[in-house]
Amino acid sequence: MHESSGYFGLIVGNLTYIVVGISWLLTNIMWLRIVAVIGLCLEITYMSQQPGGPVWTTMGWDTVFITINLVQLAILVRDRLSLRLTKEERVYLKPVLERLDKAQIARMLRTGGWKTFEPGEVLTREGESVRDLVLLCAGRAEVRVHDTLIAHISPGVFIGEIAFTTGRGATATVTISETSRVLALDQEKLRALCKHDQQIASAIYHLLGGGLADKMHASNERQHPAAEGAKAP
């Protein structure tokens, strides 16, 4: 009987650390917490079977950690259930949805909201502070620097990303040229969220980085058209 109990403890002990190890490999925060709770429950079972008697200190702290994870899981489930997106909005957010889970998308959307702008409305003014980081989802806008038209913006492009990443004023004036649907995220609230959730921060900065690279490439093509043509065979 004692020998079988020892084998049971050995199996549970090894399984505990395997599960904990798996949790360290997970990037989805919800599954990480679920697996962590399973691992902690196994550890409590393992510590209760020790030859010298239950290890109450470890079991007590495991219980505390389980409680913390369960509370956080409840918050994650609440956030996931609160996410309501139309089919159209899912298409708009596809690049973001591919990198974040529903709970994180819901938290991100709470920093702003959907807006519709009409032609002539200004999103940013050159040199002035920028309140929102804007994702143009439908419509078009014009970009002007020193009153000179330098680009047209199409859906899928962020507006105000330089101000968001640097904290400085707008580098250009962006004006809506046709009725547009945008996702406007309050920059201060979004920065605070990014500090709290590194996965959201990574996704946002990855998307902004890609947009900046595209804009720099387009700018180079406008400034050096002859050089670009000279490279062609």
C-alpha positions in Angstrom: 0.0 0.0 0.0 2.8 2.4 0.9 4.7 1.4 -2.2 1.6 2.1 -4.5 1.2 5.5 -2.7 4.8 6.3 -3.4 4.3 5.5 -7.1 1.2 7.6 -7.2 3.0 10.6 -5.6 5.9 10.2 -8.1 3.5 10.2 -11.1 1.6 13.2 -9.7 4.8 15.1 -8.9 6.2 14.6 -12.4 2.9 15.4 -14.0 2.8 18.6 -12.0 6.1 19.9 -13.4 5.2 18.8 -16.9 2.0 20.8 -16.8 3.8 23.9 -15.3 6.4 23.6 -18.0 3.7 23.5 -20.7 2.1 26.7 -19.2 5.4 28.5 -19.6 5.3 27.7 -23.4 1.8 29.2 -23.9 1.3 32.7 -25.3 -2.5 32.8 -25.1 -3.1 34.3 -21.6 -6.4 32.5 -21.1 -4.9 29.0 -21.8 -1.8 29.9 -19.8 -4.0 30.6 -16.7 -6.1 27.5 -17.2 -3.1 25.2 -17.4 -1.5 27.0 -14.5 -4.5 26.3 -12.3 -4.4 22.6 -13.4 -0.7 22.5 -12.5 -1.3 24.1 -9.1 -4.1 21.7 -8.3 -1.8 18.8 -9.1 0.9 20.3 -6.9 -1.5 20.5 -4.0 -2.3 16.8 -4.5 1.4 16.0 -4.7 2.2 18.0 -1.5 -0.7 16.3 0.4 0.9 12.9 -0.3 4.4 13.6 1.1 5.8 10.9 3.5 6.2 13.4 6.3 2.7 14.7 6.0 1.1 17.5 3.9 3.2 20.5 3.2 0.8 23.1 4.3 2.8 26.2 3.4 3.2 25.2 -0.2 -0.5 24.1 -0.4 -1.6 27.3 1.2 0.3 29.5 -1.4 -0.9 27.3 -4.2 -4.5 27.9 -3.1 -3.8 31.7 -3.2 -2.3 31.5 -6.7 -5.3 29.4 -7.9 -7.7 32.0 -6.5 -5.8 34.8 -8.3 -5.8 32.9 -11.6 -9.5 32.0 -11.3 -10.4 35.7 -10.7 -8.3 36.7 -13.7 -10.0 34.0 -15.8 -13.4 35.3 -14.8 -12.3 38.7 -16.0 -11.1 37.3 -19.3 -14.3 35.4 -19.9 -16.3 38.6 -19.1 -14.2 40.5 -21.6 -14.6 37.8 -24.3 -18.3 37.7 -23.9 -18.5 41.5 -24.0 -17.0 41.6 -27.5 -19.7 42.3 -30.1 -18.5 42.8 -33.7 -20.5 43.0 -36.9 -19.3 41.1 -39.9 -18.1 44.4 -41.4 -16.1 45.3 -38.2 -14.5 41.8 -38.2 -13.2 42.5 -41.7 -11.9 45.9 -40.6 -10.1 44.3 -37.6 -8.7 41.2 -39.4 -5.0 42.3 -39.1 -5.5 42.8 -35.3 -7.7 39.8 -34.7 -5.0 37.6 -36.1 -2.6 38.6 -33.3 -5.0 39.0 -30.3 -7.7 37.0 -28.6 -11.2 38.2 -28.1 -10.7 39.5 -24.5 -7.7 41.6 -25.6 -9.7 43.0 -28.6 -12.5 43.9 -26.2 -10.1 45.7 -23.9 -8.5 47.6 -26.9 -11.9 48.7 -28.2 -12.8 50.1 -24.8 -10.1 52.7 -25.3 -12.0 54.3 -28.1 -14.8 53.5 -30.6 -16.2 53.6 -34.1 -16.7 56.9 -35.8 -17.9 58.1 -39.2 -16.3 61.2 -40.8 -17.6 63.3 -43.7 -15.5 64.9 -46.5 -13.6 68.0 -45.3 -13.3 66.9 -41.7 -9.7 67.0 -40.3 -8.2 64.1 -38.4 -4.8 65.6 -37.6 -3.3 69.0 -38.1 0.4 69.4 -38.8 2.3 70.4 -35.7 -0.6 70.0 -33.3 -1.1 67.3 -30.7 -3.0 64.2 -31.7 -5.7 62.8 -29.4 -6.5 59.5 -31.2 -4.7 56.8 -33.0 -7.0 56.2 -36.0 -7.4 53.1 -38.2 -9.0 54.0 -41.5 -11.4 51.2 -42.2 -13.5 52.5 -45.1 -13.2 55.6 -47.2 -10.2 57.8 -48.2 -8.2 60.7 -46.8 -5.6 63.2 -48.0 -2.2 63.9 -46.4 -0.7 67.4 -46.7 2.6 68.7 -45.5 3.1 72.5 -45.6 -0.3 72.6 -47.5 1.2 70.4 -50.3 -0.7 67.2 -51.1 1.7 64.3 -50.7 -0.5 61.2 -50.4 -3.9 59.6 -50.4 -4.7 57.2 -47.6 -6.8 54.1 -48.2 -8.4 51.6 -45.8 -6.2 49.6 -43.5 -3.8 52.5 -42.7 -3.2 54.0 -39.3 -3.3 57.8 -38.8 -1.4 59.4 -36.0 1.0 56.5 -35.5 4.1 58.7 -35.3 2.5 60.9 -32.7 1.5 57.7 -30.8 5.0 56.2 -30.8 6.9 59.5 -30.2 4.5 61.6 -28.2 5.0 64.5 -30.5 2.6 66.5 -32.6 1.3 65.5 -36.0 3.8 65.5 -38.8 1.1 66.1 -41.4 -2.5 67.3 -41.8 -4.9 64.5 -42.7 -8.3 65.4 -44.1 -11.1 63.1 -45.0 -11.8 63.2 -48.8 -14.8 60.8 -48.9 -17.2 59.5 -46.2 -15.1 57.3 -44.0 -15.5 54.7 -41.2 -12.7 54.7 -38.6 -11.7 53.1 -35.4 -10.5 55.9 -33.1 -8.5 54.8 -30.1 -7.7 57.4 -27.4 -3.8 57.5 -27.3 -3.4 58.0 -23.6 -5.8 55.1 -22.8 -4.1 52.9 -25.4 -0.7 53.6 -24.0 -1.8 52.7 -20.5 -3.3 49.4 -21.9 -0.1 48.6 -23.7 1.9 49.0 -20.5 -0.5 46.6 -18.8 -0.7 44.0 -21.5 2.6 43.3 -23.4 0.9 41.1 -26.0 -1.5 44.0 -27.0 1.5 46.3 -27.1 3.5 43.9 -29.3 0.5 43.6 -31.7 -0.1 47.3 -31.9 3.5 48.2 -32.5 4.0 45.5 -35.0 1.0 46.8 -37.1 2.2 50.4 -36.7 5.8 49.4 -37.7 4.5 47.8 -40.9 2.5 50.9 -41.8 5.4 53.2 -41.2 7.6 51.1 -43.4 5.0 51.3 -46.2 4.7 55.1 -45.9 8.5 55.6 -45.9 8.7 53.4 -49.1 5.9 55.4 -50.8 7.6 58.7 -49.7 10.9 57.5 -51.2 9.2 56.6 -54.5 7.6 60.1 -54.7 10.9 61.9 -53.9 13.2 59.8 -56.2 11.1 58.5 -59.1 14.0 58.6 -61.5 16.2 56.5 -59.2 13.4 53.9 -58.8 13.1 53.8 -62.6 16.8 53.4 -63.1 16.8 50.2 -61.1 14.4 48.6 -63.5 16.1 46.2 -66.1 
